[in-house]
Amino acid sequence: MKFPGPATANLIFTLDRKGAAFARFFCALFERMRRSEDMLYAWVELAPQAPMDANDNPELVLLPEAGAITFPP
């Protein structure tokens, strides 16, 4: 069976939601994407990819197969 549209997607695996931090993170991510910021740049800004002492972000793994996507205007 063949589905229409692209065959790739950015996949996010959640390891630990950390309560309300999950909703805050995705609200901030989607808001940036609505302002035409691409998902990969926004992700790194919200969840720096370096060791941090204190971090209240949810524990997530991003597999960016679709690349730098944004929400349409």
C-alpha positions, 0 to 999 in steps of 0.5 A: 500500500502506498500513502501520499506525501513524504516518506519521512518524519521527525520522530521524537521518543519520550524517556521521561515527561517530567510532569508539566515540563513536557507541555511547556517544552512542546508549547515553546517548540511549536510556537517557534515553528509557527514563527517560521523557525525550523524545528532543528534550530528551535530544538537545539535552542530549547534543549542545548546538546551539552551536559547541564547541571540542572535541567527541567526539560523532559528527557527526549530523543529526536530522530530528524529524518525529515530535517528542518521543518516549520509549520506553514504560515 
